[in-house]
């Protein structure tokens, strides 16, 4: 069975039709992924059906072999009882079941080959699908980046981008001015506080010197 080849031809045909109908590569790849996923589901169902058919055939082979053995046992019983005609009929039945078992067994070999081929095609399609998904994600990222760049250029051409940048510059300048004022106020406050402490220290020194002079005068 060339199920994979058929599936891939269908996918490629749809891709070609989509490419001719649209210029959006991302949409094309998304449609391709959807189509391949649908076909992948069908192939998995085909594999599952083939395996189920094989198992059913194997049961039928076993049933026919058991029936053949049973009719052989009956033929033996009939012949021991002197019923040669019945024994002959039982052996004919046995041959029918044995032939059925042989035919069904040959079908199992064919089904095995079919299942192996289906599994190979399934793995191949899964690999192709994974590759297309990677391509889709890559092109989606590139398309998104290209669209963002295009919109930015459009904004710049309309002057919207420049006015926005100017506004940002003005805001930054205003913030820097406010920060400078706050820093200056903090410095002035610190300078004033340090001045007060300096005055207190000077007054303390003077008072100490005055006290020392008073003591000297009193001692004299």
PyMOL commands that set and color helices and strands:
alter all, ss='L'
color gray80, all
select helices_A, chain A and resi 3-21+25-80+84-158+160-219
alter helices_A, ss='H'
color red, helices_A
deselect
rebuild
show_as cartoon
